[in-house]
Amino acid sequence: MEGIFNYDLNAVYAKRLGYVEDAGVQLPGEPAKRSHWTSEGIKNSKNNTVAPYYITNTNLHGTYYSITASLQKDFNFGLSLMAAYTHHGPKSIQEGNGDQVSSLFNGGNYSVNGSNVPELGHSAFVSPHRVIANISYKIQEGRHFATTLGLFYEGYNHGWQGNYSYTRFSYTLNSDVTGVGGAHNLVYIPTDAELEDMPFADADNKAAFAAFLQSDKYMSSHRGQYSERGAIVAPWQNRFNVKVAQDFTFYVANKPTTIQVGLDINNVANLLNSNWGTSKQLNTQDILAYKNGAYTFTAPEFKTYRSTFNTWQMLLSARLFF
């Protein structure tokens, strides 16, 4: 009975939807073939070729862990100090980019062999490192007045790709090497010897790719391997928020009632300098394209993300405590 039911579910589902897996495709400079699927030309009621979406079970399992260390001290003269560090380690099979099957198929579930062969990777939406710290000082002015000064810091890995924020990203191929479209394939990081066997559009473009392999921290340390989904962390982002609050306390039936007037300035560094307190935007994750037997390298660039997210903000507030 084992022989009867021992088959590849992926291949069966793809066959039913009009695609069959062939012998694979060998890209120059890579150590092995990648999966490749061929359409059988099956049409739907609108005379369109059936899309190769399929859903099946997998033996892969997503994982998550989080570790936090914190210190806090309150002094009796009004000073309060706090600092904390959190490390996250999430891995996922699908990123859940939308509520449609097509969103999963075409979204950020990058893999070596395409959307028909999902793999475990780092989640793009949880920062691997996060630091927060707070210092506040409350000045008590008799029974009726008190002033509180506060400074809050938050630092974490964060950036933007298009209009979507992320904490990790991937380097991918801008080519449909699997034959079914969907999410782009992860790049292979060649050794110097393998790079020699990779034809490029021109010698200067090949030299630029070689220089990038040496300069990029992740790529230089993973030569001879396929890039892992979400393995590269976003740039570090620093944010400072300032708070000033004035308390006015009066007593009704010998019970205190306080009106607090507050001023909050979020991302205060950006108020002082427009280049401070900003996050970065990556122009593309697609660093390689393979077409007509040759590669083309596009260097990824980080620029300041132009959005109100990066601007300072001021909030005036009034609160009643009784």
C-alpha positions as CSV (number, residue, x, y, z in Angstrom):
1,M,0.0,0.0,0.0
2,E,2.9,2.3,0.7
3,G,4.0,2.2,-3.0
4,I,0.5,3.2,-4.2
5,F,0.2,6.4,-2.1
6,N,3.9,7.5,-2.2
7,Y,3.7,10.3,-4.7
8,D,4.5,14.0,-4.9
9,L,1.4,16.1,-4.0
10,N,2.9,19.2,-5.6
11,A,3.3,17.5,-8.9
12,V,-0.2,16.0,-8.8
13,Y,-1.9,19.4,-8.0
14,A,0.1,21.2,-10.7
15,K,-0.8,18.5,-13.2
16,R,-4.5,19.0,-12.4
17,L,-4.2,22.7,-12.9
18,G,-2.6,22.4,-16.3
19,Y,1.1,22.5,-15.4
20,V,3.6,19.7,-15.3
21,E,7.1,19.7,-13.9
22,D,9.8,19.0,-16.4
23,A,13.5,18.2,-16.0
24,G,14.3,21.6,-14.5
25,V,16.4,24.6,-15.7
26,Q,20.1,25.0,-15.2
27,L,21.3,28.6,-14.8
28,P,24.9,29.4,-15.6
29,G,27.1,29.5,-12.5
30,E,24.7,27.6,-10.3
31,P,25.5,24.2,-8.8
32,A,22.1,22.5,-9.5
33,K,19.0,22.8,-11.6
34,R,16.0,24.8,-10.4
35,S,12.4,23.5,-10.8
36,H,10.7,24.3,-14.0
37,W,7.0,23.9,-14.9
38,T,5.5,23.7,-18.4
39,S,1.9,24.7,-19.2
40,E,-0.4,22.2,-21.0
41,G,-2.4,25.1,-22.4
42,I,-5.6,24.2,-20.5
43,K,-8.1,27.1,-20.9
44,N,-10.9,28.2,-18.6
45,S,-14.4,29.4,-19.5
46,K,-13.0,32.8,-20.5
47,N,-10.4,31.2,-22.8
48,N,-7.5,32.2,-20.5
49,T,-4.8,29.7,-19.7
50,V,-5.4,28.2,-16.2
51,A,-3.1,29.8,-13.6
52,P,-0.9,27.4,-11.7
53,Y,-2.2,28.1,-8.2
54,Y,-2.5,25.1,-5.9
55,I,-2.7,24.5,-2.2
56,T,-1.4,21.4,-0.5
57,N,-0.1,20.3,2.9
58,T,3.6,20.6,3.8
59,N,5.9,19.1,6.4
60,L,7.4,22.5,7.0
61,H,6.5,24.3,10.3
62,G,6.8,28.0,11.1
63,T,8.6,28.9,14.3
64,Y,8.7,31.9,16.7
65,Y,10.6,32.9,19.7
66,S,11.2,36.1,21.6
67,I,13.7,37.0,24.3
68,T,13.5,40.3,26.3
69,A,15.9,41.7,28.9
70,S,15.0,44.9,30.8
71,L,16.2,47.1,33.6
72,Q,14.1,49.6,35.6
73,K,14.8,51.8,38.5
74,D,12.6,54.4,40.2
75,F,14.3,56.9,42.6
76,N,12.5,58.6,45.5
77,F,13.5,62.1,44.3
78,G,11.4,61.8,41.1
79,L,13.9,60.2,38.6
80,S,12.8,57.1,36.7
81,L,15.0,55.0,34.3
82,M,14.2,52.1,32.1
83,A,15.9,50.2,29.3
84,A,15.0,47.0,27.4
85,Y,16.3,44.9,24.6
86,T,14.2,42.3,22.6
87,H,15.4,39.7,20.1
88,H,12.8,38.0,17.9
89,G,13.4,34.9,15.8
90,P,10.3,34.2,13.6
91,K,10.3,31.9,10.6
92,S,7.3,31.4,8.3
93,I,6.3,29.5,5.2
94,Q,3.9,32.1,3.8
95,E,4.0,35.8,4.7
96,G,0.2,36.2,4.4
97,N,0.5,39.1,2.0
98,G,-3.3,39.2,1.2
99,D,-6.6,37.5,1.5
100,Q,-6.5,35.9,-2.0
101,V,-4.6,32.8,-3.2
102,S,-3.1,35.0,-5.9
103,S,-1.7,37.3,-3.2
104,L,0.1,34.3,-1.6
105,F,1.3,33.1,-5.0
106,N,2.6,36.4,-6.2
107,G,3.6,38.0,-2.9
108,G,6.7,37.8,-0.8
109,N,7.0,34.1,-0.4
110,Y,10.3,34.0,-2.3
111,S,12.0,30.6,-2.7
112,V,14.7,29.0,-4.7
113,N,12.4,27.0,-6.9
114,G,9.4,29.3,-7.1
115,S,5.9,29.6,-5.5
116,N,5.1,26.0,-6.3
117,V,7.9,24.9,-4.0
118,P,7.5,27.0,-0.8
119,E,10.3,27.0,1.8
120,L,10.8,28.1,5.4
121,G,12.3,31.6,5.7
122,H,12.6,34.6,8.0
123,S,9.5,36.7,8.5
124,A,9.7,40.1,6.9
125,F,7.5,41.8,9.4
126,V,9.1,41.3,12.9
127,S,12.2,43.2,13.8
128,P,15.0,40.8,14.9
129,H,16.4,43.5,17.3
130,R,14.6,46.2,19.2
131,V,15.9,48.6,21.9
132,I,13.8,50.9,24.0
133,A,14.8,53.3,26.8
134,N,13.1,55.9,28.9
135,I,14.2,58.6,31.3
136,S,11.7,60.8,33.2
137,Y,12.0,63.3,36.0
138,K,9.1,64.6,38.0
139,I,9.5,67.9,39.9
140,Q,7.0,68.2,42.7
141,E,6.2,71.9,43.4
142,G,4.3,71.8,46.7
143,R,0.8,70.2,46.9
144,H,-0.7,71.8,43.9
145,F,1.9,71.7,41.0
146,A,4.2,69.2,39.5
147,T,6.3,69.2,36.2
148,T,7.3,66.0,34.4
149,L,10.0,65.8,31.8
150,G,10.5,62.7,29.7
151,L,12.7,61.3,26.9
152,F,11.8,58.0,25.2
153,Y,14.1,56.2,22.7
154,E,13.2,53.4,20.3
155,G,15.7,51.7,17.9
156,Y,15.0,48.8,15.7
157,N,15.5,47.3,12.2
158,H,13.1,48.9,9.8
159,G,12.7,50.0,6.2
160,W,10.4,50.3,3.3
161,Q,10.0,48.4,0.0
162,G,7.6,50.4,-2.2
163,N,4.9,51.5,0.2
164,Y,5.3,48.5,2.5
165,S,7.3,48.5,5.7
166,Y,9.6,45.5,6.5
167,T,12.2,44.5,8.9
168,R,14.0,41.9,6.7
169,F,14.3,41.5,3.0
170,S,15.6,39.2,0.3
171,Y,17.8,39.5,-2.8
172,T,15.9,38.0,-5.8
173,L,16.0,37.2,-9.5
174,N,13.9,39.4,-11.8
175,S,13.2,36.5,-14.1
176,D,10.6,33.8,-14.4
177,V,13.0,30.9,-14.3
178,T,10.4,28.4,-13.0
179,G,7.9,29.0,-15.9
180,V,4.9,29.8,-13.7
181,G,5.4,33.4,-12.6
182,G,4.5,34.0,-9.0
183,A,6.9,35.3,-6.4
184,H,10.5,35.9,-7.7
185,N,13.2,33.3,-7.0
186,L,16.0,33.8,-4.5
187,V,19.4,34.5,-6.0
188,Y,22.3,32.2,-5.9
189,I,25.5,33.7,-4.3
190,P,28.3,32.4,-6.5
191,T,31.9,31.8,-5.5
192,D,34.6,33.6,-7.5
193,A,35.1,30.5,-9.6
194,E,31.4,30.1,-10.3
195,L,31.1,33.8,-11.1
196,E,33.6,33.3,-14.0
197,D,31.1,30.9,-15.6
198,M,28.2,33.5,-15.4
199,P,27.7,35.4,-18.7
200,F,26.7,39.1,-18.2
201,A,25.4,41.8,-20.4
202,D,28.8,43.4,-20.4
203,A,32.1,43.2,-18.5
204,D,31.5,46.4,-16.4
205,N,28.1,45.0,-15.2
206,K,29.8,41.7,-14.2
207,A,32.5,43.7,-12.3
208,A,29.9,45.7,-10.5
209,F,28.2,42.5,-9.4
210,A,31.5,41.1,-8.2
211,A,32.2,44.2,-6.2
212,F,28.7,44.0,-4.7
213,L,29.3,40.4,-3.6
214,Q,32.4,41.6,-1.7
215,S,30.9,44.7,-0.2
216,D,27.5,43.4,1.0
217,K,27.8,41.8,4.5
218,Y,25.3,39.0,3.9
219,M,26.4,38.2,0.4
220,S,30.1,38.1,1.2
221,S,29.6,35.6,4.1
222,H,27.3,33.2,2.1
223,R,29.2,32.6,-1.1
224,G,28.3,29.3,-2.7
225,Q,24.8,29.3,-1.1
226,Y,21.3,30.2,-2.2
227,S,20.1,33.4,-0.5
228,E,17.6,32.6,2.3
229,R,14.2,34.4,2.3
230,G,14.3,37.4,4.6
231,A,17.9,36.8,5.7
232,I,19.0,40.4,5.3
233,V,17.9,42.8,8.0
234,A,16.7,46.3,7.3
235,P,18.7,49.3,8.3
236,W,18.7,50.5,11.9
237,Q,16.2,53.2,12.7
238,N,16.5,55.6,15.7
239,R,13.5,57.6,17.1
240,F,13.4,60.0,20.1
241,N,10.2,61.3,21.6
242,V,10.0,64.1,24.2
243,K,7.2,64.7,26.7
244,V,6.6,67.7,29.0
245,A,3.6,67.6,31.4
246,Q,2.4,70.1,33.9
247,D,0.1,68.9,36.7
248,F,-2.4,71.3,38.5
249,T,-3.9,69.6,41.6
250,F,-6.7,70.9,43.7
251,Y,-8.7,69.2,46.4
252,V,-12.4,68.5,46.5
253,A,-13.7,67.1,49.9
254,N,-10.1,66.5,50.8
255,K,-9.6,64.3,47.7
256,P,-7.1,65.3,45.0
257,T,-8.2,66.1,41.5
258,T,-5.5,66.8,38.8
259,I,-5.6,68.5,35.5
260,Q,-2.6,67.6,33.4
261,V,-1.6,69.7,30.4
262,G,0.9,67.9,28.1
263,L,3.1,68.5,25.1
264,D,4.5,65.5,23.2
265,I,6.9,65.8,20.3
266,N,7.4,62.5,18.5
267,N,10.6,62.0,16.4
268,V,12.0,65.2,17.9
269,A,15.4,64.7,16.1
270,N,13.6,65.4,12.8
271,L,12.5,68.7,14.2
272,L,16.1,69.7,14.8
273,N,17.4,68.3,11.4
274,S,15.3,67.1,8.5
275,N,17.9,64.3,7.8
276,W,17.6,62.8,11.3
277,G,15.0,60.3,12.6
278,T,14.2,59.0,9.1
279,S,13.8,55.5,7.8
280,K,15.2,54.2,4.5
281,Q,13.5,52.8,1.4
282,L,15.0,50.1,-0.8
283,N,14.6,50.7,-4.5
284,T,14.5,47.0,-5.4
285,Q,15.1,43.5,-4.1
286,D,15.6,42.2,-7.7
287,I,19.4,42.5,-8.1
288,L,19.8,40.0,-11.0
289,A,17.9,39.4,-14.2
290,Y,18.5,36.5,-16.6
291,K,17.4,36.9,-20.2
292,N,18.6,35.7,-23.5
293,G,21.5,33.7,-22.0
294,A,23.0,36.6,-20.0
295,Y,22.7,38.2,-16.5
296,T,22.1,41.8,-15.8
297,F,23.0,43.2,-12.3
298,T,21.1,46.1,-10.7
299,A,22.6,47.5,-7.6
300,P,20.2,48.0,-4.7
301,E,20.0,51.5,-3.3
302,F,18.7,52.9,0.0
303,K,17.2,56.4,0.0
304,T,15.2,58.3,2.6
305,Y,11.5,57.3,2.6
306,R,9.5,60.4,1.7
307,S,6.4,60.1,3.9
308,T,4.7,61.8,6.9
309,F,5.9,58.6,8.8
310,N,9.4,60.2,8.9
311,T,8.3,63.7,10.0
312,W,8.2,65.0,13.5
313,Q,4.7,65.3,15.1
314,M,3.4,67.4,18.0
315,L,0.5,66.6,20.3
316,L,-1.1,68.9,22.8
317,S,-3.2,67.2,25.4
318,A,-5.3,67.8,28.5
319,R,-6.2,65.1,31.0
320,L,-8.3,65.0,34.1
321,F,-7.5,62.6,36.9
322,F,-9.9,62.2,39.8
